[in-house]
Amino acid sequence: MVQVYKIVKHIFITLLLLLIFVLTGKSQTNYPFYETPYNIEPLDSNTLFFEINNNNFIKNNEYFGNVATGYTLLGFNLAPTFVFIPNNKIKWGLGVNLLAYYSRTDKSEVQPLLSFQYKVNNHFDFILGSIHGNINHKLIEPLYDFERFLSNNTEYGVQFLWNSEKIYADLWLDWEQQIFQDDPFQEMFNVGLSSYFTIFEKEDNYKITLPFQNLIRHEGGQINSNDEIPLKTIFNNATGLSFSKSLKSKYLHKLIFSSYWVNYQDLSPNKRQMYVDGMGSYTTLELRNTTFDLLAGFWYGEQFIAPLGNPVFETYSRTRFYVEEPVRQIITAKLNYHKKITEGSTLGLRFDSYYDILGSYMEYSWSILVIVDERFFIKNIKLK
């Protein structure tokens, strides 16, 4: 009962802070600009394409507290891919993803891409191989860090996508590291479900949705040679309510208010984490237009761990041994500028700030990105 009271109190304070923020500001930040479509278009049937997907980035993290560590990333992802769509049900992709950090050739990665997508019906798609992953999963930042779009851009596994008028659901398995007999390291995979249910909608004016997000991180295996590494299974969940409204203002086009109850549990057989379980609340207000996005939010966390989330929201340090802050209260504000510079190329500028209330200090990161998403027609191929 005490924890429920704390959550209600912090959500109320957040609403008050966000109201003040909105009255003094003009814009929001989410990630729809970075997401990519997965639909199979009927007009593309019997066609071979060549696609180039590329993000060039610099991201500088200025973190000064005990939990997260500051550093800078500078590099690019480049994924040239041949895409063949034999009919309105099937899509094949064959290519490669190149990840490189400038001046660090020892950290470069080359990963093959092979994907098979089958459109079962108008609402249901199945993908095997290189899946439609990363920030396309639409997970909130405490569960999934935006930075993985830069450093962990490729996901392999299996995926089921459902998209209808009332329900959106993304169920996937991302196999990060496979093992064979007597390998000295563990297998690693993530299982996730990201969904939302529309419970009320009035034309294109406003909508109320119920988001439901689950993420399981597992590290283990039965055939690796190193028995001293403990098995680890971490579960995260987020559910809440989201309200969005279209705006007819010249400067603001959409408002989104969301509030989530967030959960963490250590499901490992032998629990080695600093905390066995934990919880949090995450409340955000987003304001969007075609060029600028702004997000203001409040995070309250107790004994919270999320291996794939932004480390700023956790209550222990991943890099400093036995450093913890069991309770964290953070006010966050994010500004995102995105502008199409040519057809298929977009410039993105981001500034993310995190004010730690209990520690009375500010942390922030800034990013510059150039996103290229081009498709070139090669030829029509009709299979017999």
C-alpha positions in Angstrom: 0.0 0.0 0.0 2.9 2.3 0.8 4.5 1.7 -2.6 1.1 2.4 -4.4 0.9 5.7 -2.5 4.4 6.6 -3.6 3.7 5.9 -7.2 0.4 8.0 -7.1 2.2 10.8 -5.4 5.1 10.9 -8.0 2.7 10.6 -10.9 0.8 13.7 -9.6 4.0 15.6 -9.2 5.0 14.6 -12.7 1.7 15.9 -14.1 2.2 19.2 -12.5 5.8 19.5 -13.8 4.7 18.5 -17.3 1.9 21.1 -17.3 4.4 23.8 -16.4 6.7 22.5 -19.1 4.0 22.6 -21.8 2.9 26.1 -20.9 6.5 27.3 -21.5 7.5 25.2 -24.5 6.5 24.6 -28.1 7.5 21.1 -29.1 8.4 16.6 -28.4 10.8 13.2 -28.8 9.9 9.7 -29.7 11.5 7.5 -32.4 9.0 7.2 -35.3 11.4 9.0 -37.5 14.0 6.2 -37.0 11.5 3.3 -37.5 11.2 1.5 -40.8 8.1 -0.1 -42.5 7.8 -3.8 -43.0 4.7 -4.1 -45.2 4.7 -6.0 -48.4 3.1 -3.8 -51.1 1.1 -5.7 -53.8 2.4 -3.4 -56.5 6.0 -4.6 -55.8 5.2 -8.2 -56.7 7.6 -9.9 -59.2 10.2 -7.3 -58.5 13.9 -7.3 -57.5 15.2 -4.2 -55.7 18.5 -3.1 -54.3 18.2 -1.3 -50.9 20.8 0.8 -49.0 20.1 1.4 -45.3 22.7 3.5 -43.5 23.0 5.5 -40.3 26.0 7.6 -39.7 26.3 8.8 -36.1 28.1 10.6 -33.3 26.7 10.2 -29.8 28.3 11.8 -26.8 27.1 10.7 -23.4 28.0 13.1 -20.6 27.1 11.1 -17.4 28.5 12.3 -14.1 26.7 10.2 -11.5 27.6 6.8 -10.0 25.3 4.7 -12.1 26.0 5.4 -15.8 29.4 6.0 -17.4 30.0 8.6 -20.0 31.6 7.9 -23.4 31.4 8.8 -27.1 30.4 6.7 -30.1 31.4 7.7 -33.6 30.8 5.4 -36.6 28.2 4.0 -39.0 26.0 1.1 -39.9 25.7 0.3 -43.6 23.3 -2.5 -44.9 23.3 -3.0 -48.7 20.5 -5.6 -49.4 18.9 -7.3 -52.4 15.2 -7.6 -51.9 13.1 -9.9 -54.0 9.2 -9.9 -53.8 7.9 -12.8 -55.9 4.2 -12.0 -55.0 2.1 -10.1 -52.5 2.7 -12.7 -49.8 6.5 -13.2 -49.7 9.6 -11.1 -49.4 13.2 -12.3 -49.4 16.2 -10.1 -48.4 19.9 -10.9 -48.8 22.7 -8.5 -47.8 25.2 -7.6 -45.2 25.4 -5.1 -42.3 28.7 -3.3 -41.7 29.2 -1.7 -38.3 32.4 0.4 -37.9 33.7 2.8 -35.2 36.0 5.4 -36.7 39.7 4.8 -35.7 38.9 1.4 -34.2 39.3 -1.3 -36.8 39.4 -4.0 -34.1 35.7 -3.1 -33.2 34.4 -3.4 -36.8 31.7 -6.0 -37.4 30.4 -7.7 -40.6 27.1 -9.5 -40.2 25.3 -11.4 -43.0 21.6 -10.5 -43.6 19.1 -13.1 -44.8 15.4 -12.7 -44.1 12.2 -14.4 -45.2 8.9 -12.7 -44.7 5.5 -14.3 -45.2 2.3 -12.3 -45.1 -0.2 -14.8 -43.7 -3.2 -12.4 -44.1 -4.0 -8.7 -44.1 -3.0 -8.4 -40.4 -0.4 -11.1 -39.7 3.2 -11.3 -40.9 5.9 -13.9 -40.1 9.6 -13.1 -40.4 12.5 -15.6 -40.1 16.2 -14.7 -40.1 17.1 -11.0 -39.9 14.0 -9.7 -38.2 12.3 -6.2 -38.1 14.0 -5.3 -34.9 15.6 -2.7 -32.7 13.6 0.5 -32.1 10.9 -0.9 -34.4 9.8 -2.9 -31.3 8.4 0.4 -29.9 9.7 -0.3 -26.3 10.0 2.5 -23.8 13.5 3.7 -23.0 13.8 2.2 -19.5 13.4 -1.2 -21.2 15.2 -0.6 -24.4 18.0 1.9 -25.0 17.9 4.0 -28.2 21.7 3.6 -28.4 21.2 0.0 -29.5 20.0 1.5 -32.8 23.6 2.5 -33.3 25.6 -0.3 -31.6 23.3 -3.4 -32.0 21.5 -2.7 -35.1 21.0 -6.2 -36.4 18.7 -8.9 -34.8 18.4 -12.5 -35.8 15.6 -14.9 -35.0 11.9 -15.2 -35.5 9.1 -12.6 -35.4 5.3 -12.5 -35.5 3.7 -9.2 -36.3 0.0 -8.4 -36.0 -1.4 -5.1 -37.1 -5.2 -4.4 -37.2 -7.5 -1.5 -36.4 -7.6 -2.2 -32.7 -4.5 -4.3 -31.9 -0.8 -4.0 -32.7 1.5 -6.9 -31.5 5.1 -7.7 -32.1 6.4 -11.0 -30.7 10.0 -11.9 -31.4 13.0 -14.0 -30.5 16.4 -12.2 -31.0 19.3 -14.7 -30.8 22.3 -12.6 -30.0 24.9 -15.4 -29.4 24.6 -19.1 -30.4 26.8 -21.7 -28.9 28.1 -25.2 -29.9 29.5 -28.0 -27.8 32.3 -26.9 -25.4 32.2 -23.2 -26.3 33.7 -21.2 -23.4 31.0 -18.6 -23.5 27.2 -18.6 -23.0 24.3 -18.4 -25.4 22.4 -15.1 -25.2 18.9 -14.3 -26.5 16.1 -11.9 -25.9 12.4 -12.7 -26.1 9.9 -9.8 -26.3 6.3 -8.9 -26.7 5.4 -5.3 -27.5 1.7 -4.5 -28.0 -1.0 -2.0 -27.6 -4.7 -2.2 -27.7 -6.9 0.7 -28.8 -9.7 1.0 -26.3 -11.3 4.2 -27.6 -10.8 6.2 -30.8 -12.7 9.2 -32.2 -11.9 9.5 -35.9 -8.5 11.2 -36.4 -9.0 13.4 -33.3 -7.9 11.4 -30.3 -7.2 7.9 -29.2 -6.7 6.0 -25.9 -4.5 2.9 -26.0 -3.4 0.2 -23.5 0.3 -0.6 -24.0 1.7 -3.9 -22.8 5.4 -4.6 -23.1 7.5 -7.7 -21.9 11.2 -8.4 -22.4 13.2 -11.4 -21.2 17.0 -11.5 -21.3 18.6 -14.9 -21.0 22.3 -15.9 -20.7 23.1 -19.6 -20.2 23.2 -22.9 -22.1 23.9 -26.5 -21.4 26.7 -27.4 -23.7 29.2 -24.6 -23.0 32.4 -25.7 -21.3 32.6 -23.0 -18.6 30.3 -24.1 -15.7 31.4 -21.3 -13.5 29.4 -18.7 -15.3 26.0 -18.6 -13.7 22.8 -18.8 -15.7 20.9 -15.5 -15.8 17.3 -14.7 -16.8 16.0 -11.2 -16.3 12.3 -10.2 -16.9 11.0 -6.7 -17.5 7.5 -5.6 -18.0 5.7 -2.3 -18.6 2.0 -1.6 -18.9 -0.1 1.5 -18.6 -2.3 3.9 -20.5 -1.6 6.2 -23.4 -3.7 9.1 -24.7 -2.9 10.8 -28.0 -4.6 13.8 -29.6 -4.2 15.4 -33.0 -3.6 19.2 -32.9 -4.4 21.7 -35.5 -1.9 24.3 -34.4 0.7 25.6 -36.8 3.5 24.5 -34.5 2.1 21.4 -32.8 0.5 18.5 -34.7 0.2 15.8 -32.0 0.1 15.4 -28.2 0.8 12.1 -26.5 0.5 11.5 -22.8 1.6 8.1 -21.4 2.0 6.6 -18.0 3.6 3.1 -17.3 4.0 0.9 -14.4 7.3 -0.9 -14.9 8.5 -4.2 -13.3 11.8 -6.1 -12.9 12.3 -9.7 -11.7 15.3 -12.0 -11.5 14.1 -15.4 -12.8 17.5 -17.0 -12.6 17.7 -20.4 -10.8 20.6 -19.1 -8.6 20.0 -15.4 -8.1 23.2 -13.3 -8.4 21.8 -9.9 -9.1 22.1 -7.1 -6.6 18.2 -7.1 -6.3 15.8 -10.0 -6.8 13.0 -7.7 -7.9 12.1 -4.1 -8.4 9.6 -1.6 -9.8 9.2 1.8 -11.3 6.9 4.3 -12.9 7.5 6.2 -16.2 5.3 9.1 -17.2 5.8 11.2 -20.3 4.3 14.0 -22.3 5.2 14.2 -26.0 4.6 17.1 -28.4 5.2 16.6 -32.1 5.4 18.4 -35.4 7.0 17.6 -38.7 10.4 18.8 -37.7 10.8 19.1 -34.0 9.8 16.6 -31.3 9.9 17.2 -27.5 9.4 14.8 -24.7 9.2 15.6 -20.9 9.0 12.8 -18.4 9.5 11.6 -14.9 11.0 8.3 -13.8 10.7 6.8 -10.3 12.6 3.5 -9.8 13.2 1.2 -6.8 15.7 -1.6 -7.1 15.3 -1.6 -10.9 17.4 -3.5 -13.4 16.9 -3.7 -17.2 19.9 -5.2 -19.2 18.7 -3.8 -22.5 17.4 -0.4 -21.2 19.1 2.9 -20.9 21.5 2.5 -17.9 20.5 6.0 -16.6 17.2 4.5 -15.3 18.8 1.6 -13.4 19.5 1.6 -9.7 22.9 0.0 -9.9 26.1 0.5 -12.0 27.0 -1.9 -14.8 30.6 -0.7 -14.8 31.4 0.0 -11.2 31.5 -2.9 -8.8 28.8 -2.9 -6.1 27.8 0.7 -6.7 24.0 1.1 -6.2 21.3 3.8 -5.7 18.3 1.7 -4.6 15.8 4.6 -5.3 16.1 6.9 -8.3 14.0 9.9 -9.3 14.7 11.5 -12.6 13.2 14.3 -14.6 14.0 13.9 -18.3 13.6 16.2 -21.3 14.4 15.3 -24.8 14.6 17.4 -28.0 14.8 15.8 -31.4 15.2 17.7 -34.7 14.8 15.8 -38.0 14.8 17.2 -41.5 14.8 15.5 -44.9 17.8 16.8 -46.8 17.3 14.8 -50.0 14.8 12.1 -51.0 15.8 9.1 -48.9 18.3 11.0 -46.6 17.4 12.6 -43.3 19.5 14.7 -40.8 18.7 14.1 -37.1 19.9 16.1 -34.1 19.1 14.9 -30.6 19.6 16.2 -27.1 18.6 14.0 -24.1 18.8 15.3 -20.5 18.3 13.6 -17.2 18.0 15.5 -13.9 18.6 13.3 -10.8 16.4 14.8 -8.1 18.0 12.9 -5.1 21.5 13.6 -6.3 20.8 17.1 -7.6 22.8 16.8 -10.8 22.2 16.8 -14.5 23.3 14.3 -17.1 22.9 14.6 -20.8 23.7 13.2 -24.2 23.7 14.7 -27.7 23.7 13.0 -31.1 24.1 13.8 -34.7 22.7 11.3 -37.2 22.4 11.0 -41.0 19.9 8.3 -42.0 19.9 7.0 -45.6 17.1 4.7 -46.7 17.1 4.2 -50.5 15.5 1.6 -52.8 16.5 1.1 -56.4 14.5 -0.9 -59.0 16.6 -3.6 -60.8 14.2 -5.7 -62.8 10.9 -7.5 -63.0 11.2 -11.3 -62.4 8.1 -13.5 -62.8 8.5 -17.0 -61.5 6.8 -19.8 -63.3 
